[in-house]
Amino acid sequence: MSDYCVIGSGISGATIANLLNKKFQVNLYDKGRGPGGRASFKRIKGQTGFDHGTQYFSPKTTEFKQFINKLIKIEILKKWKGNHIFLNSKKKENKKHIKIIGKKGNNDICKYLLKKVKCYYQSELKKIYYKDKLWFLLFTDGKIKTYKGVILTCPFPQLKKLSEKFINNTFIKRKLKMDANITVMIAIKKNKVSPSSFVFDDSVLGWAGNENTKKRFKSKYDLWTLQSTFEWANKNIDKNKKNLKKNSKILIDKFFKLTKIERTKVIYSINHGWKYSSNSKPFKIKSYWDPQKKLGVCADWFIGPRLESGWISAHDLFKKIN
């Protein structure tokens, strides 16, 4: 029997699993096909693909900067250069705002952290039980696993459903609705001028990133990742699967209109909805730990919407466990 089970392979899950694995036996489970969570890379063919969740990392704290710089030195991460166009008049552009990306995909950071951790993908957790100082985990495939301790890194609504009766803290009683995001990935004929990214001042389309400018692969098409605003996605996420073509068309039409890029044929498009994308309202605590039950929770939504928030939350939880 392993000491700890970590649920989720995003930045929080990958970080806490990496830290715990240095002292304990750790297993990690994720319902996805691979690591990354919302920092996933949608691979199309070979090295070609899209960062369809987290677009880049821009470290703020000294500790996270040091971690990022270390990964740049060993060529896991790199700077995303090019012409990044800021069109949002409601916000001021931070000229010192550097953009860091994975060398092969933005899930590289999670892959690096999980190199020595035993991971089980396409494993979706259904229920958890606590009995005789042990945790029993029931997965959707009917398998039951037993562990001495459990670390949950899932979005708040899913956490509440799984573990509310086991958590003795007021944060679990809060009514928190996480923001959604709808991402559309498109391939179009190459344009002569292709900026690296756009930040928009629009109620529907918030961001567009040119995957070709990340210099990970060569493609005969321009590949763009389009991300909606939280406000528009919150209104449309529940019916996004039913309205895939409609919602994709809205974002694609906005993209050509706002960027003034010559409209060409869309070779293909992929729509992905993130129902629980982020939380912009921080909690009073950075993580949760029950030493008696050995139940821990860490996630970016404790602190804020940035990927860095998940890394900070995981380190805070590790300190509590120690």
C-alpha positions as CSV (number, residue, x, y, z in Angstrom):
1,M,0.0,0.0,0.0
2,S,1.4,3.4,-1.0
3,D,1.5,6.3,1.5
4,Y,-0.3,9.0,-0.6
5,C,-2.6,9.2,-3.5
6,V,-2.7,12.5,-5.5
7,I,-5.8,13.3,-7.6
8,G,-5.0,15.5,-10.6
9,S,-1.9,16.1,-12.8
10,G,-2.1,19.8,-13.2
11,I,0.5,22.1,-11.7
12,S,-0.8,21.6,-8.1
13,G,-1.0,17.9,-8.4
14,A,2.3,17.5,-10.2
15,T,4.1,19.8,-7.7
16,I,2.7,18.2,-4.5
17,A,3.3,14.7,-5.9
18,N,6.9,15.6,-6.8
19,L,7.6,17.0,-3.3
20,L,5.9,14.1,-1.4
21,N,7.6,11.5,-3.7
22,K,11.0,12.5,-2.2
23,K,9.9,11.1,1.2
24,F,6.9,8.8,0.6
25,Q,5.5,6.3,-1.8
26,V,3.1,8.3,-4.1
27,N,0.6,7.4,-6.8
28,L,-1.1,10.0,-9.0
29,Y,-4.4,9.6,-10.9
30,D,-5.9,11.8,-13.6
31,K,-8.9,11.4,-15.8
32,G,-7.0,12.8,-18.8
33,R,-4.8,11.0,-21.2
34,G,-1.7,12.7,-19.9
35,P,-0.3,15.2,-17.5
36,G,-1.0,19.0,-17.4
37,G,-4.6,19.6,-16.4
38,R,-5.4,23.1,-17.6
39,A,-1.8,23.4,-18.9
40,S,-2.5,20.6,-21.4
41,F,-1.1,20.5,-24.9
42,K,-3.5,19.3,-27.6
43,R,-1.3,17.2,-29.9
44,I,-2.5,16.9,-33.5
45,K,0.3,15.1,-35.4
46,G,3.9,14.6,-34.3
47,Q,5.1,17.8,-32.5
48,T,2.3,19.9,-34.0
49,G,-0.4,21.1,-31.6
50,F,-2.0,23.8,-29.4
51,D,-1.6,25.0,-25.9
52,H,-5.4,25.0,-25.4
53,G,-5.4,25.8,-21.7
54,T,-2.7,27.8,-20.0
55,Q,-1.1,30.1,-22.6
56,Y,2.1,30.9,-20.9
57,F,3.8,31.4,-17.5
58,S,4.8,34.9,-16.2
59,P,6.3,34.4,-12.7
60,K,5.7,37.0,-10.0
61,T,7.1,35.6,-6.8
62,T,10.8,35.2,-6.2
63,E,10.4,31.4,-5.5
64,F,8.5,30.7,-8.6
65,K,10.9,32.8,-10.7
66,Q,13.8,30.7,-9.4
67,F,12.0,27.5,-10.3
68,I,11.1,28.8,-13.8
69,N,14.7,30.0,-14.4
70,K,16.0,26.5,-13.4
71,L,13.7,24.9,-16.0
72,I,14.8,27.4,-18.6
73,K,18.5,26.5,-17.9
74,I,17.8,22.8,-18.4
75,E,15.8,23.5,-21.5
76,I,12.4,22.4,-20.3
77,L,11.0,25.9,-20.7
78,K,11.9,28.9,-22.9
79,K,10.9,32.5,-23.6
80,W,8.1,33.1,-26.1
81,K,9.4,36.0,-28.2
82,G,7.8,37.8,-31.1
83,N,5.3,40.6,-31.6
84,H,2.7,40.4,-28.9
85,I,-0.1,42.9,-29.7
86,F,-2.0,44.4,-26.8
87,L,-5.4,45.8,-27.9
88,N,-7.2,46.0,-24.6
89,S,-7.8,49.6,-23.7
90,K,-9.4,48.7,-20.4
91,K,-6.2,47.4,-19.0
92,K,-2.6,48.7,-19.0
93,E,0.0,46.5,-20.6
94,N,2.9,45.5,-18.4
95,K,6.1,46.0,-20.5
96,K,8.0,43.8,-18.1
97,H,5.5,41.0,-18.6
98,I,7.6,38.1,-20.0
99,K,6.0,35.1,-21.5
100,I,7.5,31.7,-20.7
101,I,6.3,28.5,-22.5
102,G,7.2,24.8,-22.6
103,K,9.8,23.8,-25.1
104,K,7.5,21.2,-26.6
105,G,4.1,22.1,-24.9
106,N,3.0,23.9,-21.8
107,N,2.4,20.6,-20.0
108,D,6.3,20.2,-20.1
109,I,6.4,21.7,-16.6
110,C,4.1,18.9,-15.2
111,K,5.9,16.2,-17.2
112,Y,9.2,17.3,-15.6
113,L,7.7,17.2,-12.1
114,L,6.1,13.8,-12.5
115,K,9.2,12.0,-14.1
116,K,9.7,9.8,-11.0
117,V,6.1,9.6,-9.8
118,K,3.9,6.5,-10.7
119,C,1.0,8.0,-12.6
120,Y,-2.3,6.4,-13.8
121,Y,-4.1,8.3,-16.5
122,Q,-7.7,7.9,-17.9
123,S,-8.6,7.1,-14.3
124,E,-11.6,9.2,-13.1
125,L,-12.4,9.3,-9.4
126,K,-16.0,8.8,-8.4
127,K,-16.1,8.6,-4.6
128,I,-13.9,8.5,-1.6
129,Y,-14.5,6.8,1.8
130,Y,-12.6,7.0,5.1
131,K,-12.6,4.0,7.4
132,D,-10.1,2.6,10.1
133,K,-7.6,5.4,9.3
134,L,-7.5,4.5,5.6
135,W,-8.8,6.1,2.5
136,F,-10.8,4.0,-0.1
137,L,-11.1,5.5,-3.6
138,L,-13.7,4.3,-6.0
139,F,-13.0,5.0,-9.7
140,T,-15.5,5.0,-12.5
141,D,-14.2,1.8,-13.9
142,G,-15.2,0.1,-10.7
143,K,-11.7,-0.3,-9.2
144,I,-11.1,0.5,-5.5
145,K,-7.7,1.7,-4.3
146,T,-6.6,2.1,-0.7
147,Y,-4.2,4.7,0.7
148,K,-3.0,6.1,4.0
149,G,-3.4,9.7,2.8
150,V,-5.2,11.5,0.0
151,I,-4.4,14.8,-1.8
152,L,-7.1,16.4,-3.9
153,T,-6.3,19.1,-6.5
154,C,-9.6,19.2,-8.4
155,P,-11.7,22.3,-9.2
156,F,-13.8,23.5,-6.2
157,P,-17.2,22.3,-7.3
158,Q,-15.8,18.8,-7.8
159,L,-13.9,18.9,-4.5
160,K,-17.1,19.9,-2.7
161,K,-19.0,17.0,-4.1
162,L,-16.3,14.5,-3.3
163,S,-15.1,15.5,0.1
164,E,-17.4,18.1,1.8
165,K,-18.3,15.7,4.7
166,F,-14.7,14.9,5.4
167,I,-13.4,18.5,5.5
168,N,-13.5,20.5,8.8
169,N,-13.0,24.0,7.6
170,T,-15.4,26.8,6.6
171,F,-13.9,27.3,3.1
172,I,-15.7,24.1,1.9
173,K,-19.1,25.8,2.8
174,R,-18.5,28.7,0.5
175,K,-20.6,29.2,-2.7
176,L,-17.9,29.5,-5.3
177,K,-18.7,29.5,-9.0
178,M,-15.5,29.1,-11.0
179,D,-15.2,31.0,-14.3
180,A,-15.4,29.0,-17.6
181,N,-13.5,29.4,-20.8
182,I,-14.2,28.2,-24.3
183,T,-11.1,27.6,-26.5
184,V,-11.2,27.1,-30.3
185,M,-8.1,25.9,-32.1
186,I,-7.9,26.6,-35.8
187,A,-5.6,26.0,-38.8
188,I,-5.7,28.5,-41.6
189,K,-3.6,29.3,-44.7
190,K,-0.4,31.1,-43.9
191,N,-0.4,34.9,-43.8
192,K,2.7,37.0,-44.6
193,V,2.4,38.8,-41.3
194,S,1.6,36.8,-38.2
195,P,2.0,38.3,-34.8
196,S,2.7,36.0,-31.8
197,S,-0.4,36.9,-29.9
198,F,-3.3,39.4,-29.4
199,V,-5.0,40.6,-26.2
200,F,-8.4,42.0,-27.1
201,D,-10.8,44.6,-25.7
202,D,-13.9,42.6,-26.6
203,S,-16.9,41.0,-24.7
204,V,-16.5,37.7,-26.5
205,L,-12.9,37.0,-27.6
206,G,-10.2,37.7,-25.0
207,W,-7.0,36.2,-26.5
208,A,-5.4,34.7,-29.6
209,G,-2.1,32.9,-29.7
210,N,-0.1,31.9,-32.8
211,E,1.3,28.5,-32.1
212,N,3.8,28.7,-35.0
213,T,5.6,31.5,-33.4
214,K,6.6,29.3,-30.4
215,K,9.0,27.5,-32.8
216,R,8.3,24.0,-31.7
217,F,7.4,22.6,-35.1
218,K,7.0,23.5,-38.7
219,S,3.5,23.6,-40.2
220,K,2.2,24.5,-43.7
221,Y,-0.7,26.2,-41.9
222,D,-0.9,29.0,-39.3
223,L,-2.2,27.5,-36.1
224,W,-4.1,29.8,-33.7
225,T,-5.5,29.2,-30.3
226,L,-8.6,31.4,-29.6
227,Q,-9.8,31.9,-26.0
228,S,-13.1,33.5,-25.0
229,T,-13.6,35.9,-22.2
230,F,-14.8,34.5,-18.9
231,E,-18.1,36.4,-19.1
232,W,-19.1,35.0,-22.5
233,A,-18.0,31.5,-21.6
234,N,-19.9,31.5,-18.3
235,K,-23.1,32.2,-20.3
236,N,-22.4,29.5,-23.0
237,I,-20.4,26.7,-21.4
238,D,-23.3,24.5,-20.3
239,K,-24.6,24.2,-23.9
240,N,-21.2,24.3,-25.6
241,K,-21.2,20.7,-26.6
242,K,-24.6,21.1,-28.3
243,N,-23.5,24.4,-29.9
244,L,-19.9,23.5,-30.9
245,K,-20.2,24.8,-34.5
246,K,-22.1,27.9,-33.5
247,N,-19.8,28.9,-30.7
248,S,-16.7,28.1,-32.8
249,K,-18.0,30.3,-35.6
250,I,-18.6,33.2,-33.3
251,L,-15.0,33.1,-32.0
252,I,-13.5,32.6,-35.4
253,D,-15.5,35.5,-36.9
254,K,-14.4,37.7,-34.1
255,F,-10.8,36.7,-34.6
256,F,-10.7,37.8,-38.3
257,K,-12.7,41.0,-37.6
258,L,-10.6,42.2,-34.6
259,T,-7.1,41.2,-35.9
260,K,-7.8,42.4,-39.5
261,I,-5.9,39.3,-40.6
262,E,-6.9,38.4,-44.2
263,R,-9.8,35.9,-43.9
264,T,-8.9,32.6,-45.5
265,K,-10.3,29.1,-45.4
266,V,-10.4,27.4,-42.0
267,I,-8.7,24.1,-42.7
268,Y,-10.0,22.6,-39.4
269,S,-11.2,23.8,-36.0
270,I,-11.4,22.1,-32.6
271,N,-13.6,23.4,-29.7
272,H,-12.7,22.6,-26.1
273,G,-14.8,23.9,-23.2
274,W,-13.2,24.5,-19.7
275,K,-16.2,24.6,-17.3
276,Y,-13.9,25.2,-14.3
277,S,-11.2,27.3,-15.7
278,S,-10.2,29.6,-12.8
279,N,-11.2,31.6,-9.7
280,S,-10.3,35.3,-9.4
281,K,-11.6,35.5,-5.8
282,P,-8.9,34.2,-3.4
283,F,-9.6,32.3,-0.2
284,K,-8.1,33.2,3.2
285,I,-6.0,30.0,3.2
286,K,-3.5,28.7,0.6
287,S,-4.2,25.0,1.1
288,Y,-5.9,22.6,3.5
289,W,-4.4,19.8,5.6
290,D,-6.0,17.5,8.2
291,P,-3.2,15.7,9.9
292,Q,-5.5,13.2,11.7
293,K,-7.2,12.0,8.5
294,K,-4.2,12.7,6.3
295,L,-6.5,14.6,3.8
296,G,-5.0,17.5,1.9
297,V,-6.2,19.9,-0.7
298,C,-4.2,22.3,-2.9
299,A,-5.2,24.1,-6.0
300,D,-4.8,27.4,-7.8
301,W,-8.3,28.5,-6.9
302,F,-7.2,29.0,-3.3
303,I,-5.1,31.9,-4.3
304,G,-6.0,33.1,-7.8
305,P,-6.4,32.4,-11.5
306,R,-2.7,32.1,-12.4
307,L,-0.8,28.8,-12.9
308,E,1.7,30.1,-10.3
309,S,-1.1,30.1,-7.7
310,G,-1.3,26.3,-8.0
311,W,2.4,25.9,-7.5
312,I,2.3,28.2,-4.4
313,S,-0.7,26.3,-3.0
314,A,1.1,22.9,-3.4
315,H,4.3,24.2,-1.6
316,D,2.1,25.6,1.2
317,L,0.5,22.2,1.7
318,F,3.8,20.4,1.7
319,K,5.0,22.6,4.5
320,K,1.8,21.7,6.5
321,I,2.4,18.0,5.9
322,N,6.0,18.3,7.1
